[in-house]
Amino acid sequence: MSVAGVESVIDTHDGMMASFGFARPALARADRRMVTAFFCDIVESSKLVIPQDPEDAYDQLSGMIDIMRRHVLAFGGTVCQTLGDGIYAVFGAPVSQENHAIRACYAADAILREVARGGRAVRIGICSGEVLWDHMAVGRQSANPATGPAIHIAAKMQQSAPPNGARLADCTARLISDWVETRPAMLLALGGDEPTQSHEFLGLRARRRQYDDCLPLVGRESIRKQLGAAMAALDGDHRTPFSAHLVQGAAGLGKTRLMRALSDMARSRGLRVIEWQVPAVEPVGAPSPLHQLVVELLDGPLPRTAGGIAAMLRAAGASLEEADALVGVLLPSNEESRGGASAILALAVGAVVALARSAAGRHPLALLVEDAHWADTAVQATLSALLQQVPAETRMVLVLSSREEGLAPCIGSQANLQKYPLSPLAASEVNSLLDMWMGPSSALEAIKADLSRRARGNPFFMVECIRVLMMNGALLGDVGAMLPGPSPKIPLPDTVHALLAARIDMLDDEARRLLRTASVVGPTFDVAVLSALVTNGAVEDRLQELIRLGFIDETRLLPRQECSFHHALLHEAVYGGITRRDRQQQHAALARLLADAEFQQLPGRLAAQARHAAHGGLWHMAVQAGRAAAQDALSRSLAVEAVSLLSIAVDANEKLEDTHEVMLDGIDLRLALARAAMPAGDGGRALLALDRAVVLARAAGDEPRALAGMVQQINHERVYGRLDQAVALTETVIAYSGGITRAHPELLIIAAACHLDDSAAEQALTLLDMAERPDAWVNHERRLYLTLDTGMVIAGKRASCLSLLGRDAEAEVFIQKALQEAQASTHPFDRIYARLDVAEVRMRQRRFGDVLAYSSEALNISRVTGSALFDAINLARRGLALAYLGRVAGGLADIDRGLRLAQSKGAAMHAAWARHARMLALALAGRMDEAMRERQELARTVQERGYGLLRRSMPDEATLRAMTHHLPSNSLGMAGRSMLLH
């Protein structure tokens, strides 16, 4: 169908819809329009056609032409003519588009990427300007609907473009400078009095260029020089060009500005640049950060089907399993179990690494990751995998930016990550920045001195202060050429919040009202959601005014228009100015809006609805949306997010009318919260939820729910409290269940684990025997108290008991069974737990290489799934194994990390085992005084907490002093040898 028809198509550019149709004007056959002309043809098409059979030549040419047409149409262009080996199109007609030049560049970028993947080449020319548009000529191959200089200049630009490149006219370069990277190219003589400046297309910007991008970056010369050297290594003969870097500093010290400068530097060196910004809160409807990265690495849009995506991933180097896993992460199924989704994530990051290697193989790559401190579980796993798995010979530079706090340990602790801390600007640098912004006039000295004193070297504070002074008339003129204004100088606020409040007060009522409504939606907001929420006023015009004034940034055009507050502090200042009553009303309106059919399919809708409903006092909605969103989060192994959402649901449940059904629902929500909080390492929250759940269950006379809460209390007491109390509680719960012969088998397994920790191995074996009776599961539901595979747990605990009793040959059978059961499970936590038990046995057998291997494997699984409950023990055991293997310094570092982690989580038992490992490692290092102090501290803990197995494992003073630093003959083992070899 011709482009003059009424069809519309959804292409694969992030789901953007492009309309080819238009309503022809009834009164005019032609009119004047501002458009962007677009020419594209195949490089050396004769060599493509002449050697071919005519039918093969047709297939080759039509395939290339189809690529061009598809991308032009997808970005809203109109194909005017097909020119044999190319096309001629315009953007901005027959329907006007205010961003026609940007759309043309988006189409050019998409065509260049897809054609390059196929090993072919095209040339593209682009020019913007006024044309006479003939509506009647559209769709007629022999007719030209557009007439004007821009058409001819675009054709000349195309003729001068390099293979697989695009050349832009100067007028287009000015229009797209905020969104597209270019650099000046040759001057072209096109018949006028003066030659026309052309520009080379370099790539798209991930975000709109900021106002201060045109000014030089002040103060970060050393960092830029070092990172420039890393980028230069990609073009040289270095055997190991891959490098990873972390730019870290407090908010406002210029991380974003530095990352933009690095992006420009990389592009100027000819590198492929991917700018990946990690959002603090994902806006409703936006693609996930991982989805955005995959699209960028593949150099093109994703197919519409899971099979198509998997095929593309495999073609880029991912294995079959990795490709399928990544598809499962990108297109999660509601039916997936939490364990299944976790296993998918563990494999999916391998596919992302393969994509990065493939992209870097096509062209040297600079991957710039901004705000890594906001990384969720999937992003953390991806970054960790990139840091660990990208080979040294890969031509790729990875640069992360992060605040000083909040960066995940699995990222920040990587040994190959070179760190560059940002400090406040020095006095000379402050003066340079102020001179660049304000100018050299001596009349500005007093204002500059005041700004320098208040900003204290923070460039963000200084720039925001200058903006305020410009808005209130205290500074006049353009950037770099300012003078003090006639209006009296107002006192600058003492804090950034007061500073931003002063800027907000300068807006008129309608603009301020829109800004406040936007702040209720969030720091980043979907413009369609905001427009639906605002019932009066021209939203688009007002938004543009706020953008011009620097309050709002356009952060995304496609597939949905998205804006953000210029910075988080501005959002907080705006939101803080709204009365509580108005906040509640607007949050409630937004929560109801998100229930409309128009927004039903938006990703992240339920989580956003839960939060807004809670703020809006819509308690029933907050409970329902919070529970559903938490289940979705758990299905994707996002335990921390699930805890947050379940907390919202629990709090909302408390506000509902006190009925029996509401009470039972509150109990279930608290039990779910505790189950999510334990793997997330949030023991305090889990305990509060459990205590309240048990109290409510007993008040409601609901024995099954009370029992479920008490069983979870056992697990909590065992890890965070006193072991002797956990053992006593198991006896109480077993009796409450009707005795040992009638108790649930999973309860007996939990009791056995507690007795094993108390060194009562024989009693633990008896309980495990009872749990494995043929009739044990009659009238009992599986996974009621344990999310783990019971066969795996029983085998692992049997092996530990038998080893403790000196029956190692029998233990070996159950070690293998536990590992096999865990490997067959779809729940990654099963594999962590099995390796935890096996490492304990191997440590007792002094097979330290195996301990190193199994502990490392458990930590790797934990890192990609977010199941961090046993990280402290695994770190301590791995460290002790390293110490026994002669690597004492590295071992102590691991042990200390584990100890700090356990202490930060309040996990008393894990901290005690870490101290035990530290005591032994210090003794191996010959640091006996420190080892003896650790032994004394550990002895007190064992006595207070009742840790029987730890008491049994503690060497006496003479044994500790006799320890020597040597490698035992049986210390490696098969798994350990494999670990050391690799």
LUMKE-375767 format. One record per residue (C-alpha): x, y, z; residue in three letters. Coordinates in pm, whole numbers, padded with zeros to 5 digits, always signed. Layout:
XYZala...
END
This chain:
+00000+00000+00000met+00132+00349-00079ser+00235+00592+00190val-00072+00800+00102ala-00295+00528+00244gly-00426+00489+00594val-00215+00203+00721glu-00016+00222+01041ser+00258-00014+01149val+00426-00097+01475ile+00792-00149+01401asp+01049-00290+01639thr+01207+00042+01742his+01110-00006+02109asp+00745-00044+02008gly+00714+00301+01851met+00407+00346+01634met+00446+00528+01303ala+00151+00641+01097ser+00188+00653+00719phe-00156+00792+00661gly-00293+01143+00667phe-00609+01331+00587ala-00554+01520+00261arg-00643+01887+00288pro-00962+01973+00105ala-00879+02333+00022leu-00520+02323-00102ala-00323+02101-00336arg+00016+02224-00211ala+00158+02417+00083asp+00490+02525+00233arg+00639+02306+00501arg+00956+02270+00702met+01092+01920+00642val+01408+01714+00653thr+01502+01552+00323ala+01665+01209+00334phe+01857+01028+00059phe+02005+00678+00096cys+02160+00449-00163asp+02366+00132-00174ile+02744+00166-00204val+02884-00004-00516glu+02548-00147-00612ser+02686-00241-00955ser+02927-00490-00795lys+02629-00630-00608leu+02413-00669-00920val+02634-00741-01223ile+02777-01080-01115pro+02433-01204-01004gln+02150-01386-01175asp+01867-01132-01228pro+01645-01298-00970glu+01926-01310-00715asp+02012-00948-00791ala+01649-00851-00735tyr+01646-01029-00399asp+01967-00855-00292gln+01849-00507-00395leu+01495-00542-00265ser+01624-00666+00070gly+01839-00357+00110met+01561-00126-00007ile+01322-00291+00237asp+01562-00213+00524ile+01567+00152+00423met+01190+00181+00379arg+01112-00002+00702arg+01322+00223+00921his+01212+00545+00748val+00847+00451+00796leu+00901+00335+01153ala+01031+00678+01252phe+00747+00864+01083gly+00904+00948+00746gly+00738+00942+00405thr+00906+00752+00121val+00870+00974-00185cys+01053+00766-00444gln+01247+00444-00484thr+01551+00516-00700leu+01663+00171-00815gly+01940+00125-00560asp+01813+00368-00296gly+01529+00579-00166ile+01437+00945-00132tyr+01220+01037+00168ala+01115+01333+00379val+01033+01378+00744phe+00778+01644+00842gly+00533+01599+00554ala+00251+01538+00479pro+00198+01566+00856val+00410+01825+01038ser+00661+01701+01294gln+00840+01940+01525glu+01128+01690+01562asn+01152+01592+01194his+01532+01633+01182ala+01581+01411+01489ile+01356+01142+01341arg+01560+01144+01021ala+01879+01087+01223cys+01716+00806+01420tyr+01624+00637+01092ala+01976+00689+00957ala+02129+00532+01268asp+01897+00230+01247ala+01969+00174+00875ile+02345+00204+00919leu+02346-00048+01202arg+02133-00310+01030glu+02313-00280+00697val+02654-00307+00868ala+02546-00628+01040arg+02479-00777+00696gly+02823-00684+00567gly+02690-00425+00319arg+02728-00046+00303ala+02508+00254+00224val+02550+00632+00207arg+02300+00874+00358ile+02251+01247+00303gly+02025+01468+00517ile+01923+01833+00489cys+01648+02039+00657ser+01467+02337+00511gly+01149+02478+00364glu+00985+02303+00067val+00672+02329-00141leu+00477+02011-00070trp+00243+01870-00336asp-00014+01648-00164his-00142+01511-00496met+00202+01377-00594ala+00241+01149-00291val+00245+00785-00387gly+00316+00841-00759arg+00657+00697-00837gln+00717+00936-01127ser+00624+01249-00929ala+00827+01446-00678asn+00604+01579-00398pro+00868+01813-00249ala+01049+02100-00419thr+01312+02320-00262gly+01686+02363-00203pro+01684+02116+00088ala+01604+01829-00148ile+01899+01900-00375his+02140+01965-00089ile+02043+01633+00076ala+02121+01453-00251ala+02465+01620-00264lys+02527+01529+00100met+02450+01167+00019gln+02695+01166-00272gln+02977+01295-00047ser+02906+01065+00250ala+03158+00790+00335pro+03055+00423+00304pro+02825+00324+00588asn+02810+00686+00697gly+02574+00981+00692ala+02648+01342+00605arg+02429+01626+00733leu+02386+01984+00617ala+02473+02262+00860asp+02107+02357+00909cys+02022+02002+01016thr+02321+01982+01250ala+02192+02286+01438arg+01843+02136+01475leu+01960+01801+01614ile+02257+01912+01826ser+02082+01829+02157asp+02014+01468+02060trp+02274+01368+01797val+02654+01373+01797glu+02818+01523+01486thr+03147+01679+01389arg+03229+01924+01109pro+03333+01764+00780ala+03420+01910+00441met+03292+02230+00279leu+03082+02153-00028leu+03045+02387-00325ala+02679+02356-00425leu+02642+02648-00665gly+02580+02929-00417gly+02801+03222-00327asp+02945+03043-00025glu+03032+02673+00019pro+02804+02472+00247thr+02941+02323+00566gln+02872+01951+00600ser+02878+01745+00919his+02960+01379+00983glu+02701+01177+01174phe+02866+01011+01479leu+02577+00863+01675gly+02274+00923+01891leu+02289+01058+02244arg+02122+00849+02513ala+01988+01170+02671arg+01939+01526+02563arg+02249+01745+02573arg+02252+01962+02883gln+02281+02340+02877tyr+02634+02340+03016asp+02770+02083+02768asp+02895+02369+02552cys+03129+02482+02831leu+03463+02311+02896pro+03472+02060+03179leu+03662+02201+03476val+03889+02015+03711gly+03883+01652+03603arg+04183+01659+03371glu+04371+01374+03540ser+04075+01138+03519ile+04007+01229+03157arg+04373+01171+03070lys+04378+00825+03228gln+04053+00719+03069leu+04167+00865+02737gly+04470+00637+02757ala+04241+00340+02819ala+04039+00432+02510met+04355+00476+02305ala+04457+00120+02399ala+04162-00011+02197leu+04321+00112+01874asp+04677+00000+01943gly+04855-00334+01957asp+04780-00398+02323his+04717-00764+02394arg+04482-00687+02682thr+04288-00374+02582pro+03984-00439+02803phe+03968-00218+03109ser+03702-00126+03368ala+03679+00201+03556his+03464+00350+03833leu+03410+00725+03874val+03279+00770+04227gln+03173+01075+04423gly+02899+01247+04618ala+02594+01400+04450ala+02671+01724+04271gly+03044+01672+04213leu+03007+01637+03837gly+02982+01265+03761lys+02714+01318+03495thr+02905+01602+03332arg+03224+01395+03329leu+03043+01097+03173met+02911+01322+02897arg+03264+01448+02832ala+03393+01089+02819leu+03116+01004+02571ser+03225+01291+02348asp+03589+01185+02380met+03511+00826+02286ala+03309+00928+01981arg+03582+01164+01868ser+03821+00867+01877arg+03586+00669+01653gly+03465+00430+01923leu+03116+00288+01934arg+02958+00447+02243val+02673+00300+02448ile+02544+00527+02724glu+02351+00317+02975trp+02181+00516+03248gln+02051+00323+03549val+01730+00489+03675pro+01660+00539+04044ala+01297+00446+03979val+01190+00298+03648glu+00908+00509+03501pro+00582+00336+03425val+00587+00195+03073gly+00959+00231+03013ala+01168-00063+02887pro+01382-00218+03160ser+01748-00108+03176pro+01857-00457+03073leu+01625-00446+02771his+01777-00113+02665gln+02131-00251+02692leu+02049-00561+02487val+01896-00347+02211val+02208-00128+02203glu+02449-00422+02199leu+02259-00586+01915leu+02279-00264+01711asp+01911-00278+01634gly+01558-00351+01750pro+01450-00681+01896leu+01220-00910+01696pro+00862-00938+01811arg+00876-01306+01906thr+01072-01491+02171ala+01206-01728+01905gly+01324-01438+01694gly+01501-01278+01989ile+01667-01606+02084ala+01788-01659+01727ala+01937-01309+01717met+02112-01366+02051leu+02259-01696+01935arg+02381-01532+01616ala+02560-01276+01833ala+02751-01546+02019gly+02526-01653+02307ala+02481-02023+02373ser+02140-02184+02333leu+02086-02195+02710glu+02207-01838+02761glu+01990-01703+02478ala+01679-01875+02611asp+01757-01750+02961ala+01796-01390+02846leu+01469-01413+02654val+01310-01534+02978gly+01440-01227+03160val+01336-00984+02886leu+00994-01147+02845leu+00914-01286+03193pro+00616-01516+03223ser+00370-01467+03506asn+00372-01841+03561glu+00745-01861+03628glu+00843-01963+03976ser+01081-01753+04171arg+01343-02023+04155gly+01302-02066+03780gly+01339-01695+03718ala+01650-01685+03936ser+01806-01966+03739ala+01725-01781+03417ile+01895-01466+03545leu+02204-01665+03643ala+02240-01781+03282leu+02114-01465+03113ala+02409-01251+03219val+02633-01486+03023gly+02436-01397+02711ala+02486-01026+02780val+02861-01083+02809val+02853-01263+02473ala+02665-00969+02319leu+02922-00725+02454ala+03208-00932+02315arg+03035-00953+01978ser+02968-00577+01968ala+03329-00501+02061ala+03443-00745+01794gly+03257-00547+01529arg+03388-00211+01649his+03587-00097+01957pro+03330-00026+02226leu+03296+00223+02511ala+03018+00121+02751leu+02936+00409+02988leu+02712+00314+03281val+02576+00610+03476glu+02438+00593+03832asp+02540+00234+03903ala+02440+00288+04268his+02075+00256+04156trp+02135-00087+03999ala+01866-00346+04065asp+01934-00719+04088thr+01943-00773+03712ala+02172-00476+03647val+02402-00576+03935gln+02430-00928+03797ala+02501-00792+03448thr+02773-00553+03561leu+02932-00816+03783ser+02938-01061+03493ala+03091-00803+03258leu+03363-00727+03510leu+03445-01092+03568gln+03383-01262+03236gln+03484-01022+02958val+03821-01151+02827pro+04121-00920+02855ala+04170-00920+02479glu+03825-00766+02417thr+03844-00416+02263arg+03614-00257+02515met+03627+00008+02785val+03371-00013+03066leu+03320+00306+03270val+03080+00323+03565leu+02974+00623+03771ser+02833+00592+04120ser+02778+00778+04440arg+03002+00695+04731glu+02723+00501+04898glu+02491+00242+04752gly+02718+00061+04508leu+02666-00315+04536ala+02968-00503+04679pro+02954-00748+04389cys+03046-00454+04164ile+03265-00232+04379gly+03481-00515+04513ser+03600-00640+04173gln+03979-00637+04161ala+04001-00525+03798asn+03787-00215+03857leu+04009+00095+03858gln+03859+00363+04083lys+03867+00741+04042tyr+03724+00928+04343pro+03584+01275+04274leu+03661+01551+04523ser+03519+01903+04548pro+03680+02148+04308leu+03993+02328+04424ala+03983+02707+04466ala+04150+02768+04129ser+03904+02534+03959glu+03611+02709+04124val+03737+03039+03988asn+03769+02891+03639ser+03416+02754+03646leu+03270+03086+03765leu+03463+03275+03498asp+03332+03044+03226met+02972+03085+03336trp+02968+03449+03441met+03258+03617+03261gly+03569+03809+03369pro+03407+04140+03474ser+03553+04278+03798ser+03202+04394+03890ala+03116+04026+03955leu+03384+03968+04219glu+03155+04004+04520ala+02894+03766+04374ile+03165+03515+04280lys+03315+03527+04629ala+02972+03464+04782asp+02903+03173+04544leu+03246+03022+04609ser+03194+03040+04984arg+02849+02883+04979arg+02913+02614+04716ala+03227+02477+04885arg+03365+02336+04563gly+03045+02161+04455asn+02991+02251+04087pro+02623+02163+04099phe+02557+02406+04382phe+02739+02682+04196met+02552+02632+03869val+02215+02621+04048glu+02298+02943+04233cys+02386+03113+03905ile+02054+03000+03755arg+01865+03158+04046val+02054+03484+04008leu+01979+03488+03635met+01610+03425+03691met+01564+03698+03952asn+01761+03956+03756gly+02063+03970+03982ala+02273+03863+03681leu+02219+04000+03332leu+02358+03895+02995gly+02459+03571+02830asp+02671+03287+02964val+03032+03402+02975gly+02943+03771+02948ala+02735+03860+03253met+02707+04174+03460leu+02535+04243+03792pro+02171+04342+03744gly+01986+04644+03878pro+01766+04438+04107ser+01886+04405+04464pro+02083+04090+04537lys+01871+03855+04749ile+02042+03645+05014pro+02136+03305+04873leu+01978+03013+05056pro+02194+02826+05302asp+02087+02488+05168thr+02016+02349+04824val+01656+02288+04923his+01602+02655+05000ala+01784+02748+04681leu+01554+02534+04469leu+01246+02656+04653ala+01340+03011+04554ala+01356+02907+04188arg+01019+02738+04210ile+00854+03046+04358asp+00947+03247+04049met+00713+03041+03831leu+00357+03152+03759asp+00069+02966+03922asp-00011+02733+03632glu+00351+02633+03574ala+00403+02572+03944arg+00083+02366+03964arg+00195+02148+03672leu+00541+02107+03825leu+00388+01994+04154arg+00156+01747+03983thr+00456+01606+03797ala+00642+01567+04127ser+00360+01346+04255val+00400+01117+03954val+00769+01083+04032gly+01124+01210+03961pro+01084+01068+03609thr+00737+01071+03461phe+00551+00954+03155asp+00405+01259+02978val+00088+01070+02882ala+00026+00980+03246val+00081+01341+03351leu-00149+01468+03074ser-00423+01229+03182ala-00384+01344+03541leu-00403+01715+03460val-00759+01811+03369thr-00700+02171+03262asn-00432+02368+03086gly-00204+02305+02789ala+00037+02047+02931val+00270+02035+02632glu+00320+02413+02615asp+00377+02439+02988arg+00622+02148+02983leu+00821+02313+02710gln+00841+02629+02919glu+00962+02431+03221leu+01219+02261+03000ile+01340+02597+02871arg+01376+02725+03228leu+01581+02422+03332gly+01332+02260+03570phe+01253+01961+03349ile+01460+01761+03099asp+01327+01558+02809glu+01485+01220+02875thr+01309+01006+02613arg+01116+01072+02293leu+01037+00717+02182leu+00851+00488+02229pro+00679+00708+02490arg+00762+01065+02571gln+00928+01086+02910glu+01058+01376+03116cys+01258+01403+03437ser+01319+01668+03695phe+01653+01832+03630his+01787+01660+03943his+01651+01465+04238ala+01690+01752+04485leu+01467+01969+04268leu+01200+01699+04274his+01220+01675+04651glu+01191+02051+04688ala+00883+02067+04465val+00715+01771+04631tyr+00794+01909+04975gly+00602+02228+04895gly+00270+02044+04852ile+00033+02018+05148thr-00033+01670+05281arg-00399+01689+05182arg-00315+01783+04824asp-00051+01510+04804arg-00298+01249+04918gln-00563+01358+04671gln-00322+01357+04378gln-00167+01022+04471his-00516+00873+04496ala-00615+01016+04157ala-00297+00875+04004leu-00352+00530+04158ala-00704+00519+04011arg-00572+00641+03677leu-00325+00354+03660leu-00619+00114+03686ala-00763+00246+03357asp-00751+00026+03049ala-00518+00273+02876glu-00238+00194+03122phe-00308-00173+03202gln-00017-00307+02998gln+00248-00063+03114leu+00548-00235+03276pro+00587-00139+03640gly+00223-00033+03666arg+00136-00248+03969leu+00436-00135+04173ala+00364+00229+04093ala-00004+00181+04169gln+00074+00023+04507ala+00296+00313+04611arg+00056+00582+04492his-00243+00404+04649ala-00060+00388+04982ala+00021+00760+04969his-00335+00830+04858gly-00504+00636+05137gly-00658+00376+04904leu-00578+00090+05134trp-00757-00194+04955his-00586-00102+04628met-00248-00073+04802ala-00285-00424+04946val-00390-00582+04618gln-00138-00403+04397ala+00143-00443+04651gly+00088-00817+04682arg+00068-00868+04305ala+00373-00651+04235ala+00571-00833+04506ala+00487-01170+04353gln+00612-01040+04018asp+00930-00912+04183ala+00992-01249+04351leu+00938-01427+04019ser+01232-01221+03890arg+01448-01279+04201ser+01418-00917+04313leu+01398-00988+04685ala+01469-00632+04801val+01195-00492+04576glu+00955-00760+04701ala+01028-00664+05063val+00951-00301+04985ser+00623-00383+04812leu+00509-00632+05078leu+00586-00372+05344ser+00349-00135+05164ile+00081-00405+05156ala+00127-00484+05526val+00107-00118+05626asp-00205-00072+05413ala-00364-00382+05566asn-00321-00222+05909glu-00538+00071+05794lys-00833-00144+05687leu-01140-00215+05895glu-01063-00474+06160asp-01246-00781+06032thr-01156-01148+06056his-01076-01169+05685glu-00855-00861+05702val-00671-01009+06001met-00604-01337+05820leu-00486-01149+05513asp-00252-00945+05732gly-00104-01263+05878ile-00039-01405+05531asp+00119-01080+05416leu+00354-01075+05715arg+00454-01436+05661leu+00526-01357+05296ala+00725-01050+05403leu+00935-01258+05641ala+01001-01519+05371arg+01122-01245+05134ala+01324-01060+05399ala+01529-01362+05513met+01701-01432+05176pro+01744-01057+05133ala+01942-01054+05459gly+01695-00826+05639asp+01662-01022+05962gly+01524-00735+06168gly+01230-00679+05938arg+01167-01054+05919ala+01154-01082+06300leu+00910-00794+06340leu+00681-00942+06076ala+00696-01290+06231leu+00629-01175+06586asp+00324-00979+06476arg+00200-01264+06253ala+00213-01515+06540val+00034-01276+06779val-00242-01213+06524leu-00277-01582+06438ala-00318-01677+06803arg-00569-01396+06852ala-00764-01524+06552ala-00748-01882+06678gly-00578-01989+06355asp-00341-02269+06460glu-00193-02345+06112pro-00092-01982+06061arg+00043-01955+06415ala+00248-02267+06357leu+00382-02130+06026ala+00494-01815+06204gly+00660-02009+06485met+00852-02224+06237val+00988-01914+06068gln+01079-01783+06413gln+01295-02091+06460ile+01488-02013+06144asn+01531-01653+06252his+01640-01740+06605glu+01891-01992+06470arg+02066-01732+06249val+02010-01405+06436tyr+01945-01502+06795gly+02032-01781+07040arg+02071-02136+06919leu+01960-02284+07250asp+01634-02089+07220gln+01589-02210+06863ala+01632-02570+06980val+01382-02516+07262ala+01137-02359+07018leu+01160-02663+06787thr+01057-02885+07076glu+00766-02655+07154thr+00648-02647+06793val+00681-03025+06754ile+00474-03076+07065ala+00225-02815+06937tyr+00200-03023+06617ser+00104-03340+06804gly+00443-03493+06875gly+00734-03622+06671ile+00532-03891+06493thr+00269-03646+06370arg+00480-03339+06306ala+00532-03211+05954his+00850-03364+05800pro+00982-03019+05711glu+00955-02921+06077leu+01160-03228+06169leu+01424-03128+05914ile+01444-02779+06063ile+01475-02928+06410ala+01752-03160+06287ala+01946-02863+06150ala+01922-02688+06487cys+02044-02997+06673his+02331-03036+06427leu+02438-02675+06496asp+02430-02774+06863asp+02666-03069+06786ser+02393-03325+06866ala+02458-03532+06552ala+02291-03854+06672glu+01971-03671+06765gln+01976-03489+06432ala+02007-03821+06244leu+01709-03958+06435thr+01496-03661+06329leu+01609-03698+05968leu+01514-04069+05979asp+01167-03970+06100met+01132-03717+05819ala+01217-03986+05561glu+00965-04245+05682arg+00750-04378+05395pro+00434-04244+05563asp+00589-03916+05678ala+00417-03704+05413trp+00067-03842+05459val-00169-03549+05514asn+00119-03302+05484his+00176-03040+05214glu+00522-02999+05065arg+00707-02663+05080arg+00485-02545+05361leu+00774-02447+05589tyr+01076-02495+05360leu+01123-02341+05017thr+01422-02572+04969leu+01417-02919+04816asp+01369-03150+05115thr+01560-03442+04959gly+01861-03218+04905met+01846-03078+05260val+01815-03423+05420ile+02109-03557+05216ala+02328-03257+05303gly+02245-03271+05673lys+02302-03647+05683arg+02646-03600+05528ala+02730-03337+05788ser+02610-03553+06076cys+02800-03859+05955leu+03116-03656+05902ser+03085-03517+06252leu+03061-03875+06380leu+03373-03978+06184gly+03183-04185+05927arg+03327-04016+05619asp+03275-04305+05377ala+02900-04304+05447glu+02896-03924+05429ala+03039-03928+05077glu+02728-04100+04937val+02503-03828+05074phe+02736-03549+04957ile+02694-03665+04601gln+02319-03706+04645lys+02283-03353+04785ala+02477-03204+04493leu+02275-03403+04238gln+01943-03304+04394glu+02047-02939+04401ala+02163-02945+04041gln+01830-03089+03930ala+01639-02816+04113ser+01516-02501+03939thr+01572-02304+04260his+01923-02148+04274pro+01903-02125+04652phe+01908-02507+04662asp+02249-02503+04495arg+02377-02247+04746ile+02250-02451+05039tyr+02394-02780+04911ala+02737-02625+04861arg+02718-02474+05208leu+02674-02819+05363asp+02933-02985+05139val+03191-02713+05212ala+03135-02770+05586glu+03210-03141+05547val+03513-03078+05328arg+03650-02830+05581met+03621-03093+05851arg+03803-03335+05618gln+04073-03071+05556arg+04011-03076+05179arg+04063-02705+05152phe+04073-02686+04773gly+03722-02831+04762asp+03610-02581+05026val+03747-02303+04808leu+03562-02435+04503ala+03223-02495+04664tyr+03223-02169+04860ser+03317-01972+04549ser+03041-02141+04348glu+02786-02058+04617ala+02895-01693+04620leu+02870-01673+04242asn+02515-01807+04247ile+02424-01569+04527ser+02563-01273+04339arg+02341-01322+04035val+02025-01415+04227thr+02039-01177+04523gly+02009-01466+04772ser+02267-01332+05016ala+02164-01507+05339leu+02476-01729+05359phe+02728-01498+05194asp+02904-01424+05522ala+02968-01792+05599ile+03073-01867+05243asn+03315-01575+05244leu+03460-01687+05578ala+03503-02048+05465arg+03657-01945+05136arg+03897-01716+05320gly+03999-01987+05564leu+04056-02229+05276ala+04279-01972+05107leu+04472-01927+05429ala+04532-02304+05461tyr+04642-02306+05095leu+04909-02046+05170gly+04726-01731+05056arg+04677-01585+05403val+04643-01217+05309ala+04370-01284+05056gly+04203-01526+05292gly+04192-01276+05576leu+04045-01016+05339ala+03761-01256+05252asp+03706-01345+05616ile+03693-00981+05721asp+03440-00909+05448arg+03226-01194+05572gly+03253-01078+05932leu+03154-00723+05844arg+02862-00847+05636leu+02734-01071+05916ala+02766-00795+06172gln+02587-00546+05948ser+02297-00789+05911lys+02291-00884+06279gly+02345-01252+06188ala+02505-01365+06513ala+02574-01727+06414met+02732-01629+06084his+02946-01368+06259ala+03061-01632+06510ala+03170-01870+06232trp+03352-01581+06063ala+03536-01511+06389arg+03625-01878+06413his+03775-01863+06062ala+03959-01541+06146arg+04108-01695+06460met+04249-01989+06264leu+04377-01772+05976ala+04555-01539+06218leu+04718-01838+06383ala+04834-01967+06044leu+04984-01623+05977ala+05174-01635+06305gly+04976-01345+06454arg+04912-01531+06780met+04819-01237+07000asp+04537-01139+06763glu+04432-01503+06728ala+04408-01543+07106met+04197-01227+07135arg+03961-01364+06870glu+03944-01692+07063arg+03848-01515+07384gln+03577-01313+07207glu+03448-01625+07033leu+03437-01820+07360ala+03213-01553+07513arg+02982-01561+07212thr+02959-01941+07215val+02872-01936+07582gln+02606-01666+07541glu+02444-01805+07227arg+02471-02179+07291gly+02659-02269+06973tyr+02748-02631+07052gly+02912-02716+06719leu+03130-02407+06736leu+03231-02494+07092arg+03337-02840+06971arg+03529-02690+06674ser+03734-02445+06884met+04095-02555+06931pro+04241-02521+07276asp+04513-02265+07337glu+04799-02511+07295ala+04664-02643+06964thr+04615-02290+06836leu+04974-02195+06921arg+05106-02509+06754ala+04943-02431+06418met+05194-02372+06140thr+05160-02219+05798his+05185-02519+05567his+04981-02696+05299leu+04847-03034+05418pro+04902-03320+05175ser+04531-03394+05137asn+04422-03032+05122ser+04319-03000+04759leu+04085-03258+04615gly+03932-03273+04268met+03715-02960+04284ala+03995-02760+04441gly+04247-02859+04178arg+03998-02753+03911ser+03943-02418+04085met+04316-02346+04112leu+04381-02447+03752leu+04113-02211+03626his
END
